[in-house]
Amino acid sequence: KDAEDLTRGILLEAGGDDPPPVTLLDAGGGSNALATVLERDRGLFTRLEARGVAVVMLWHWTPRAHDLALLQAFEALGVRPTATAMVLNGAHAREGWDAYDGLRGQPIYQAALRAGAAEVWMPALRQDVALEVERKGLLFGHARHGRVPEWRQGVAPVDGDAATELGLWMEDVAPEWAPIGSWVRP
């Protein structure tokens, strides 16, 4: 219930009188809070868009086809975001990108692509670097430059080698994200 209330509050704030240029809401980890909010208020995305807030869904996939159940639930609710990206993470495809063939062949995935979803192939970040950034709760931009934002004071920046590796990875990833860059930048 708390996750649902927080999710609804964030979405309603985003549609306020002075909405922020970008609001990113990560409903990852198998959370169904956003789906629950939209089930109760199916017109929420439409109202947000009417107020000038573009709703963008970024789906981060593993090769497991059953992960598509959440996308299917959103489709069943009639949720239509302004834009959708299907992100295929190379960290889950260590043996090669063909690990995603089963997922990509599913009818719900193909329907999303036909409806205009962009497909993003995200190269893997070295696992030790990814874990360090995640454990410290840093944004990639901060970690890349060895900085710690004020809201994370007390956390040490990532070490120089990890920051360098992250910078190289971000350069590799940039072309993959280019088609949707305008969706997530103010």
N, C-alpha and C positions, 0 to 999 in steps of 0.2 A: 504494500500500500504506500509506503514512504517513497519508493522509487517512482510509482505512478504519479504521486502528488508533485514530486520534484520535476519530473518530465513535463507534466502539464503546466507547471509554473514557468518553466524555462520557455516553453513554446508560447505561452500567453504573453510573457514579457517580451519575447522577440516580436510579437505583433502589436506592441504598445504604441503610444503616440510618437515615440522617437526610437524606432527599432534600431538595434545595432546593425552595422553593414553586413556582418557575418555572425551567425550563431551556429556552432558545430555541436551536435548532440550525439555522443557515442553510445549507442544502445547495445554494445557488444557483450560478449560473454554469455550469449544465449538469453539475455534479458528480454522479457516480454512486456516490460513496462510501457514502451511506446505503443505496441500493438494494443494493449489494454486501454490506454488513453484514447486511441483512435477508434476502438470498438465502441466506446461510450460516446465519442464525439466525432462522428465520421466527417463532419463538415469543417473540422479544425484546419486542415491544410488549405482548403478553399478560402476560408476567412483570412488566414495568414497571407496567402498570395494576393487577395484583394487589397490588403494593407501594404503591399509592396515587399513582402518577405518571400523570397524564393525558397522553396523547400527542396533540398537536394539530398538524395539518399546515396550513401556510399556503402555498398555491400562488400565486405571483406571476406573472401571465401577460402576454405580449405578444399582439397579435392573430394571431400565426402559429399556425395549427392544428397544425403539426408539433411545436410545443412540448409538446403533450399526450402525446408518446411516454413521457416519464418517469412521468406519472400512470398511463398504461396499463401500464407495467412494474410499478409498485407494486400495481396491481389484480391483475395476473397472479400476483404473489407471494402474494396473499391478505392483504395488509397492511390492517388495519382500525384506523385511529387512533380515539381517542375522539371527536375532532371534526375537521372539515376546513373551510377557507375558501378560496374561489376569489377571489383579489384581481385586479381588472382595473385596471391603472394608466393613468390619463389621460395620462401623459407619453408613452405609446405610441399614443395616439389623438388626435393633434393636430387631425385633420380632423373629429373627432366620435366619439361612443361607438359609432356603427354600425360602426366599424372592427372591433369585437369580434364582430359577427354570425356570421361564419364559424366562429370558435373556439367560441362559445357554442352553435352548432348541431350540433357534433360529438357523436356518440353517447356517447363516454366522458365528456365534460363533462356532458351531460344526465343520464347515469347517476349521476355524483357528486352532482348536485343532488337527484335523486330519493332518493339514499341519505342525504340530510340535510346536505350541504355548504351552507354559507352563501355567498352571493355578495356581495362587497364592491366597491363602485365608488369607487376612490381618485382624487380630483382630482389633476391635475398640479401639481407644485411647480415654480416657476420654475427653469429649468435651471441658471442660474449659481449659485443658492442651493444646489440639490441637489448640484452638483459641488463647491462649497466645503466643504459638510458632509462629503461622502464622502471627498474628498481629505485632510481633516484627521482622518478616522476618529472623528468625534464622534457621539454619540447626539443625536437631535433635541432631547430635553429639555435637554441641556447647551447645545447650540448656540442654542436659543431664548432662553436666559437669559444668553448671553455667557460661559458658564463652560467651563472645561476640567477634566475630572476628573484626579485624581492620576495615573492610569495613562496619561495622554496629555500629561504635563508637557513643555514645550518647544514645544507647538503653540499658535499664537495663536488666541484665540477668533474666531468669525465676526464680521464688522463689524456695526455697529448696524442698518444698513438690511437686511442679510440676516437678522439675528435677528428684526427686526420682520416681514419677509415670511414667515419660517418660522413665527412665532407666529400670523399670520393664516391661513396654510395649515393649521396644526394645528387651529385652531378650525373651519375648513371640513371637515376630515377627520373630526373627532370623531364627528359623527352617523353617518357611514358605517361606522365601526368599532364603534359602540355595540352592535350585535347580537352581536358576538363579544368584547366587552371583558372579560367575566368569564372567558374562556378564557385570556387572556394576562396577567392580573393576579394577584398572589399573594393 
